[in-house]
Amino acid sequence: MSKQILKLSLVAAAMAMATGQAHSAAFQLAEQNATGLGRAYAGEGAIGDNASVLGRNPAAMTLFDRPALSAGAIYINPDVDVEGKPTPAQAGGAALAGTPTSSHDIADDAVVPFFYYVQPVNEQWAVGFGAFTNYGLSTSYQDNHYAGPVAGSTSLKTLNLNPNIAFKANQHLSLGAGFNAVYADAELIRHAGLASLQVNGQTAGTPFATSLAPTSEFVRLKGDDWGYGWNIGLLLEADEHNRWALTYRSKVDLTLEGEYSSALPQLPGNQALAGLPVGTSGVSKPGSLDLSLPAIAEVSGFHQVQPDWALHYGIMWTEWSTFEELRALDNQGGTLFNKPEGFENSWRMSMGATHQLNDQLTLRGGLAYDKSPVPENARSISIPDVDRVWYTVGATYALNESLSMDASFAFLDGKTVNVQESGFEFESGGDAYLFGMQMNYAF
């Protein structure tokens, strides 16, 4: 790899930390490139129209006969609202005085960048490198929201550095494998909200009194870690017009180590309080949180049905059942904070088409259905996940034989659902708009 390419890869790695609200299932991000966005990421592992294919299938690097580079970013503009539904007991007293019950646009805008480079070695071997992300999340509520213990702010940023190698076994079969070094940085903040009244008034069996405002921090947990995993891919070519891909990316286990604090008093028995975390009187102490980024498997296909038309499809499975809880521990292994999650495995199905309008302009479109992994009884407003349908369009313009530019747009139509969490009731839902730009260069 040249010094110039190495510098570009390091810049992309630094940029990739700017991840945001997830728009695949739960906190998964599908936005690894802008070309695929235009076809709803249908057939991603089997098409290989530029270097970004290695983000889904390393085996597809054998489709390249010269070095290739792809880099770009996707801007995500979510519009997610959460409307509180106070219970009669809450609405009838002073509990809601001065505390908002509804939040609008709780999912933060984000720019998700990516970088890929493919280097053919000979007719059988190829190597490549990608810097991108598969997971990210950012939601924010008002500090004085009445449901502070379940609202607050939640942020997860990840960066995946992914070197790969591919081998073409014969004219029909290629194999690929890669190593994943994943850096994750997370922060979780929760506020007292209505719980401040219970603590101040010694209600619900609370064995102490203290002065807490609704904006007092019940929980602040921040930590980061590196985790490691692997990915493999297979590319089956019936002929130059029909290809199928099978890929798998392993789960990555992380122990996010950092600091924990809570405005609750540091008194014996705090940890036994129902629904309350361990108090530290606002003093930070070492804390950690175990987090598994789920495994992903995908089957995809590509078919050139006419010289100027191609069809693609894909089915992705994500092992969300590994995401069971958010549990923070102190350095003696004691529980500081615990929130059950109970996710289920989920599926994403997509289909799309590409039309070669002329030598310079390629048009594409796609449709996808993304199934939420969150069962009804486990819905949370910190990860306001719902089933969604993707409607996407995109185009590639070739400036010359080596350089092309991609632009794409997607509208994500999300359902509206009811959420019951820790005695609070909400109605949550919203849509999202995605805009992607990408540069491709073949050396």
WOHUGI-V81808 format. One record per residue. N is the residue number from 1. PHI is phi in whole degrees, -180 to 180 (999 if undefined). Layout:
BEGIN
n=[N N]
phi=[PHI PHI]
END
This chain:
BEGIN
n=[1 2 3 4 5 6 7 8 9 10 11 12 13 14 15 16 17 18 19 20 21 22 23 24 25 26 27 28 29 30 31 32 33 34 35 36 37 38 39 40 41 42 43 44 45 46 47 48 49 50 51 52 53 54 55 56 57 58 59 60 61 62 63 64 65 66 67 68 69 70 71 72 73 74 75 76 77 78 79 80 81 82 83 84 85 86 87 88 89 90 91 92 93 94 95 96 97 98 99 100 101 102 103 104 105 106 107 108 109 110 111 112 113 114 115 116 117 118 119 120 121 122 123 124 125 126 127 128 129 130 131 132 133 134 135 136 137 138 139 140 141 142 143 144 145 146 147 148 149 150 151 152 153 154 155 156 157 158 159 160 161 162 163 164 165 166 167 168 169 170 171 172 173 174 175 176 177 178 179 180 181 182 183 184 185 186 187 188 189 190 191 192 193 194 195 196 197 198 199 200 201 202 203 204 205 206 207 208 209 210 211 212 213 214 215 216 217 218 219 220 221 222 223 224 225 226 227 228 229 230 231 232 233 234 235 236 237 238 239 240 241 242 243 244 245 246 247 248 249 250 251 252 253 254 255 256 257 258 259 260 261 262 263 264 265 266 267 268 269 270 271 272 273 274 275 276 277 278 279 280 281 282 283 284 285 286 287 288 289 290 291 292 293 294 295 296 297 298 299 300 301 302 303 304 305 306 307 308 309 310 311 312 313 314 315 316 317 318 319 320 321 322 323 324 325 326 327 328 329 330 331 332 333 334 335 336 337 338 339 340 341 342 343 344 345 346 347 348 349 350 351 352 353 354 355 356 357 358 359 360 361 362 363 364 365 366 367 368 369 370 371 372 373 374 375 376 377 378 379 380 381 382 383 384 385 386 387 388 389 390 391 392 393 394 395 396 397 398 399 400 401 402 403 404 405 406 407 408 409 410 411 412 413 414 415 416 417 418 419 420 421 422 423 424 425 426 427 428 429 430 431 432 433 434 435 436 437 438 439 440 441 442 443]
phi=[999 -71 -62 -64 -66 -62 -63 -63 -66 -69 -63 -63 -63 -68 -65 -67 -73 -84 -89 -146 -54 -74 -131 -102 -58 51 -108 -84 -114 -92 -81 -89 -164 -90 -60 -65 -57 -65 -116 58 58 -81 71 -56 -79 -116 -85 71 -81 -160 -64 -67 -61 -69 -69 -117 -147 -64 -63 -71 -64 -71 -75 -97 -109 -151 -57 -142 -134 -136 -152 177 -159 -123 -94 -111 -121 -83 -134 -118 -117 -130 -105 -77 -123 -58 -70 -55 -65 -71 -70 -86 -119 -88 -60 -95 -59 77 -116 -68 -108 -127 -137 -117 56 -77 -93 -76 -63 -155 -116 -112 -89 -157 -151 -142 -142 -119 -126 -64 -95 -156 -69 -108 -116 -149 -128 -163 -143 -131 -128 -161 -142 -108 -142 -174 -162 -156 -130 -141 -117 -63 -62 -103 -59 -63 -101 -52 -63 -119 -99 72 -124 -135 -140 -137 -120 -134 -137 -112 -98 -133 -75 -138 -139 -136 -136 -94 -70 -160 -69 -110 -128 -127 -125 -146 -152 -148 -115 -116 -107 -111 -101 -130 -132 -133 -145 -131 -128 -129 -116 -72 55 -67 -62 -63 -69 -67 -67 -64 -95 56 -93 53 78 -68 -87 -154 -121 -153 -98 -125 -88 -56 -87 -62 -81 -69 -143 -135 -133 -138 -165 -147 -171 -104 -130 -135 -154 -146 -144 -134 -151 -133 -124 -111 -112 -68 -162 -69 -106 -139 -138 -132 -134 -132 -134 -147 -121 -69 -71 -125 -92 -126 -120 -77 -103 -174 -128 -129 -154 -151 -73 -63 -64 -91 -122 -58 91 -52 -64 -88 -70 -62 78 -112 -81 -70 -86 -130 56 83 -87 -76 -141 -61 -150 -146 -142 -84 -142 -109 -85 -66 -72 -132 -125 -147 -117 -143 -140 -136 -139 -87 -82 -143 -54 -112 -134 -137 -118 -140 -158 -164 -131 -114 -118 -124 -84 -71 -63 -74 -92 -97 -163 -110 -126 -96 -122 -86 -77 -103 88 -79 -78 -99 -157 -144 -137 -64 -118 67 -70 -119 -60 -134 -128 -133 -118 -143 -148 -160 -144 -126 -125 -86 -69 -159 -64 -104 -116 -119 -112 -149 -152 -159 -143 -145 -121 -113 -89 -70 -87 -95 -68 -56 -79 -118 -63 -139 -82 -77 -128 -76 -93 -143 -63 -147 -116 -99 -123 -135 -141 -164 -153 -122 -118 -89 -76 -159 -68 -106 -116 -141 -127 -113 -137 -151 -142 -139 -114 -107 -98 -101 -75 -105 -132 -94 -124 -119 -144 52 86 -102 -126 -142 -120 -128 176 167 -120 -150 -125 -122 -128 -123 -134 -153 -111 -125 -138 -109 -80]
END
